[in-house]
Amino acid sequence: MAPPTSTATPRSGIRVAAGLPESGVEGFAFSHHQALDAVRVGMLSRTDRWLFDYAELDVIAHAQHASR
């Protein structure tokens, strides 16, 4: 399955979060927790983002650490 893209814009106020794909019920729960983490970090952004992807957190964390 392809990762979500942000080419289409949802209605105002709608936010989407995605965790990494996992299998089974436990994997779904793990992916859900990753999505919640992505939202927590993404909501700190000053941009008007609507898609929060857990896979991007590593890139964000690295950039934040490098700027210190």
N, C-alpha and C positions, 0 to 999 in steps of 0.2 A: 504494500500500500504506500502511496506517495505521501510525503509529509504535507501538512496544510500549508496553503499559501495565502498571502494577504493581498491578492490582486483585486478582489471584490470587497467592497466596504459594506458592513452590515448596518442596520438601523442604528441611530444614535443611542448610546448607552449600553449597547450589547458588547460583551467581551467574551472571548473564546480562549480557553487554555488547553494545552495538549501536553501530555506526558509521553514518555517513550513507549513504543508498542511492547506489550508483554503478553504472555499467554495464560489462560486459565483465570479463575476467580481471584486468586492471590495476585496474579500479574495485573489484573484490572485494578485491584485496590492499590497496588504499588504505583501504577501509572497515574491513578487519580491523585495520590499524594504528591507525585511529581508535578502534576498540573497545578495543584494548590500552591506549591512552592514557586512555580513560575509566575502565578498571579501575584503572590506577595512581593516578589522582586520586581515584576513588571509594573506594579502600581506605584513604585517609587520613582519611576521614570517621569521625566518632565515632558515627554512627547505624548502625542495623542494616539497611542497604540491601542489596538483592539485585539491583537493576536499575541498571546503569550505562550512561547514554545520552550518547554523544559530543555530541549537540546541546545538552546541558545544561552542558557545560564552559565555554562562553562566559559563561553566566550566573554560574557559580561563580567564574570568574576575575575577572569584573567586581566581584562582591560582595567578594571578598578584597582587591582593589585599593582599593575604596572605603573599606574599614574601616581602612586604614593611615593 
